[in-house]
Amino acid sequence: MTLAISVENLSKSYRLGQISTGTFTHDLAIWWAMIRGKPNPLLKIGETDHGNRSGEELWALKDVSFTVEQGEVLGIIGRNGAGKSTLLKILSRVTAPTNGRIRVRGLVASLLEVGTGFHPELTGRENIYLNGTILGMTKQEVARKFDEIVDFAEVEKFIDTPVKRYSSGMYVRLAFAVAAHLEPEILVVDEVLAVGDAEFQKKCLGKMGDVAKQGRTVLFVSHNMAAVTSLCSRVIHLDMGSFINHGLPTEVVQHYLSGNVNNASINLADRSDRVGNHLGCITGITITDKNATPIDTVISGQDVTVCVEYKVLIGEAIENGVCILIFKTQLGQPLFSCSTRLFNEYLRLTSLGRLFCRIPRFPLNQGNYYIDVMLKKGTDSRDILDSIENAMQISVIAGDFFDTGRVANSVSSPTLVEHSWSSDEI
């Protein structure tokens, strides 16, 4: 047995609220303002200094140990804030651990965030060669793989365009293609594949499977449990920075999902597994029938309304708010979404309020599902006010969706689509 990665008693802590902008000049300016009781001089207009300078210590990882064999595909799962991305950054040498030791045998290629390692002013072509050089490849080796990379990323038309003009989808397609095709011995992939469309995600999963078959090692972080169970040979579960368990994908995923059921029963205002800039807070979510009566179970084809309660944590209303609901299976596969941006409408989010999303003829068949909820500001994917995965679990029972007196098979058709048939003789 050849070990590709060995992690021993790994821990990583951060000091919350400490001055750490990355430059001495900026740190000095903030420090001088603090001792004079002045606001942060580097804040942008409209930003709020929340004064979180207490120096509280946060352990993103706590005493984590595991090994990864060469050629193994290891899945890493857990809620938001579990420490998954921190672990990958340490393994990729992006950040250093506070305690513990890691041993990595082989060249590591990482895809941690959209555009990681790309220079925005350089073209796609130049960035391919730049990344290849960083990975230790010669110019000839990169040239040999160049056409294959461009073809996989589907950016041939824009290969000589600066990547700062690429969409987020084009960015991640090219970044993944470079990371996967330049023959690293260890491929590290975070949740960034969620940026791509469904067809590209399928291509990426297939490529990671090919990489594993070639005897190379893959570390894969994802909230898509179906992808994890189909791709990975082993899964580890992290929670609040601690190692929970590891084993066969189906067993570990099932244990993780049973915890999601418990989370979905917790009052949303008390949920700690949320992400965002804390300028807003989702406080509740309910489903009501056409009489505005809260219901626990939905019948396929029933008219329902999803009510999202929120509060804004700054002293003024947010004019360009966006709300997104994502309905997904218990394995995390998205089925459909509802977004105010699909109607090109912004919401005005006041200090306290409720948002109503009416869904006529509810289109899911019998089964149990989850709803993710997100509040954001504008169209920038980084400007999230609050986001909660598995905010609510809903149970759906089969109904006469098509008004035919028959019920659709829930195994072959989890999502119901209104349609009709006709015939003609030829």
N, C-alpha and C positions, 0 to 999 in steps of 0.2 A: 504493500500500500504506500503510495507516494502522496504526501501532503502538499497541497498547493498553498493553503492558508492555515495558520495556527494562531488562535487568539487566547490569551491567558490573562484572566482577572482584569479585563479592560474596563477603565472608568474614564469619564470625561465630565468635568464640571465647568460651569460658566458663572461669572459674577454678574448678577442682574443690575442694570442701571449704572454700571461703572463707565467712566469716560474711556471710550475706545473707538475713535473714529478711523484710526489707521494712519493718521498723520500727526506729527508732533505739534505743528502750528494750530490745527483745529482743536486738538486736545487742550492746548494751553489757553486758547480763546474761551472754551467752555469752562475750564477750571477758574479762570479769572472772573467770568460772569457769575459763577457759583458763589465764590467767596464774597462778592459784592451784593449778592441777593438779586442779581439780574437774570432775565430769561435767557435761554439758550440762543446765542447770536446766530447760530447756523440753521435755525428752523426756517423753513419756507413760509411764505405768507399763507396764513390760514391753518398752519399746523399748530398743534397744541403740545406744550411741554408738560407731560404728566408728572414730572418731578420724581420719577422712580430712580433714585440714586442711593438706595439703602445698602447696596452691596450684598444683597441676599444671594446665597449660593444655590445654584440649580444643578443637579446631577442629571445630565442627559443620558449617561450610561453608568451603570453601577455593577461592577464585578462580573462582567460578561466573559464567558469562556466557551469556545467551540473550535472544531477543526473542519476543514473542507478538503476532500480528496481531489486529486487531479482528475479532470474530466467530469466532475460532479456539477449538477445544476441545483444550486441552493436557493430556495425561496425564503424571503424574510418578510414576515407579516406583522401587523400590529396597528393600533389606532394612531391617529395623529398625535405627535408628541411622544411616541413610544421610544424614539432613539434610532430609528432605522436609517435615516439620512445621515445622522451623526456618525454611525458605525461605518457607513460606506465612505464618508469623507476621510475618516481615519485610515481605512484600508487603502484609500487612493492617495494618501499622503497630502491631502489638502489641509488637514489640521492635525495637531499632535494630541495624543492622549494625555490625560492628567496622571493616571496610574496604569500599570499593566504593561503587557508586551504583545507585539504582533510579529509574526514571521510570514513573509510573503515570498513564495518561490515562483518567479516568472514575471514577465512584462505585463503591467496592468493598463487596460484602457477603460476609462470611466466616462459614463454619460449620466451626470448628476443633475444638471439643470439645463434648460434650453440655452444653447449657445456657449456652454462651458468650453473654454479653450479656443474659441473663435475670436478673431480680431474683426470688429465691425467694419473697419475701413478697407479690409482686404476682400478680394473677390472670392467666390466659392472655390475656384481653381487654386488660388494662392493659399486658402485656408486648408485645403486638402493636403498640400505639400507641407504646410506649417505643422499640422497635426501629425503627419507622418514622421517628420523630423523629431518632434517631441517624443513620439513613441519609439524612437531609435531606429527608424527605417532609413535606408539610403534613398536618394532621389530615384534611382533605377527601380527599386522595389515599389515605391509609391506609384511610379509611372506604369508599372505592370498591372497594378490594381485600379488605376484611375478610371478607365472606361466602365468597369464593373461597379465602382462606387457611384458614379454619376447616373448610371442606368438604374441602379437600385433606388437612389434618392429621387429620381424623376425631376431633376433640375437642370437638364442639359441646356434648355433654352436660356437659363439665367446663370450659367456657370461662370461667366465673366462679369457678373454684376456684383457690386459690394454687398456683403451679406447683411449689412445694416438695413437694406431695402427688402430683405426677405420677410415673408410672413413667419409667425411662430411655427406653423406647420412645416414650411420649407426648411427653416432653421433646424428643427429637430430631425427631419428626414436626412438631411445632409450629415448632421452630427452623428446620428446612429450609423449611417452607412460607413462613415470613416472609421468609427470605433470598431465596428464588426468586421470590416474587410481587411484591415491592416494587420491581421493575424496576431492579435495579442494572445498571450497564454492565459490571461484572466480577464474576462469581460464583466464590468460592473455596471448595472443598469438600474437607475432609480425610476420613479413613477412618471418620468417625462414622456413616455410613450402615449400617455393620455392626451397629449396635445395633438397627435396625429389623428387622421380619420380612421374609420373601422378597417378599411382595406389595407392601409399602411400598417396598422397594429398587427393585422394578421401576417403580413410579410415579415415584420420584425420578430414575431414569435417563431415563425418558421426559420428565420435566419439564426436565432439563438439556439434552436434545436439543432441546426446544422453545425454550429460552432461546437456544441457539446459532443456531437457525434465524431468530430475531428479530434477529440481527446482534450479539448480546452475547457477551462472552468468558467462557469457563469454564476454570478450573484445577481439575483433578480428581486427587486422590491416592488410590490404592487398591491393595490387594493382590489384588484380583479381576481377573486378567488378561483374563478373558472380557469383563468390563464395559469395561475399558480399550480393548481392541481394537475393540469394537463402537461405543463412544461417541466416542472421540478421533480427531482428524484427524492429530495428531502426538504423539509421546511422547518425554520425556527421561528418561534413566537416571542416577540418582545413586548413589554408593557411597562410604561413609566420608567424606561431605562434599564429594566431588569430582564434577565433571561427567564422565560416562563417554562417552555418545554420545546422539544424537537422530536422529529420522527417522520413517519410517512405523511405525505401531503393531505390525504383525505382525513386522517385522524386529527392532525394538528389544526386543519381548517375547521373541522367540525367543532373542536373545543373552542376555537376563536369565535366562531359564529354564535355559539351558545352564550358567550359573553356579550355579544352585540344585542341579543334579546334582552339581557339584563340592563344594558345601557339605554336601550330604547324606552325602558320603563321609568328612567330617572327624569325628574323635572329638567327641562332644557336649560333653565337659568342656572342649574347646579352642575351641568355637564362640564367637565374639565378638558375633554378631548375635542376641543374646538380650535380653529385657526382664524386669524384675522388681525386687523390692526387695533381692535378694541375700541373703535369709535362708535360701534353699534353692537347690539346684543339681541339675538333671537331668544325670546322668552317662552314661546309656546307654539304648538301646532296641533290643530284639530281637523277632523273631517266631519262635515255635516251633510244631511240629505237635503232635498229640495224644500223642506219645511224649516230649514236652519236648525234642525235637531242633531246634536252630536251623535255619531254612530261609531261603533267599534269594528263592525264588519260591513264590507261593501259587497253588493251584488253586481255581477258583471252586467253592464248596460245601464246601471243606475246613474241618475244625475247626481253629482256630488260637488261640494265646494271645499277646497282646502283653505283653511284660515291660518295665517302665520302672524303671530304677535311679536312685536319687537319694541326696543327702546333705543334712542340715540343718546350716546354718552357725552356729547359735546353740547355747548350752549346754543346751538343754532340748527335749523333744519338742513337736511341734505337734499339738494334739488335734483341731482342726477342719480337717484338710486335705482338699483336693478335687483330683482328677486328671481332666483332660479330654483325650481324643484326638479329633482332627478328621481324617477321611479326605477327601481332595480330589483333583481332577484336576490335571494338569500346568499348567492355566491358572488354578488357584487357586479353582475352584468347589467349595464344600463338597458332599459327597455324603451323608455321615452322620457322626454323632459318638457317642462313648461317654463318659459322665460318671458319676462316683459319685453326683452329686447327683440323677440321674434315679431313683435308688433311695433317695433321702433318707438317704444314709449319709455320715458323715464318716470320714476316715481318721486314724489316729494315725501321724504321720510321725516316726520316730526318727532318730538321728544318721546311720545308714546303713540303707538298706532297698531292697526291690523291691516293685513293685506289679504285679499280674497281672490282665489283662482278657481273659477268654475270649470268643471270638466263634465260636459254632457256625455251620456252613454259611456261610462267608465270602461276602458278598453282592455283590462286585464282579466284573464281567466282565473279559475279556481287556484288558490295557493296562498302562500305568505310572501310578502314583499316588504322592502324598506324604502323610505323616502329620505334623500339628502336635501338639505336646505342651505341656500347661500344668499347672503345680502352683500352687495358690492356697490362701488361708486364708479359710475362711468363704464367704459369698455375695457379699461386696463385690467388684465387678469391678476395683476399684483395688488390691486387696490381693493382687497376683500375686507369688508367691515366685520363679518362674522360668517362662519361656515361650520356646519355640523353634519357629519356622516351618520347615517342610520338614526336620524332624528326621530323617526317614528316607524313602528312596524304595523303593517296593515294586513288583515286577513280578508281574502276575497272568496266568495262562494259563487259557484256557477249559476248563471242566470240565462234567460232566453234572450240573448243579445240580439239575435237576428229576427226576433218575432216570428219564429217558425215552429215553436213548440219543441225545439230540439236544443240540446246543450253541446257546445263544441268540446272536443277532446282537449283537456288541459295539458297533456303530455306533448302532443304535436303542435299545439297552438296556444302558448302562454299569452300572446298578444292577439287581440281580436280586431279585425279590420272590416269595416262595412263594405260589402261588395255585392254584385249580382251577376247572374249568368244568363246567357241566351244561346241559341243554336240556330244553325242555318244549314240547309242541304246544299251540297256542291254537285 
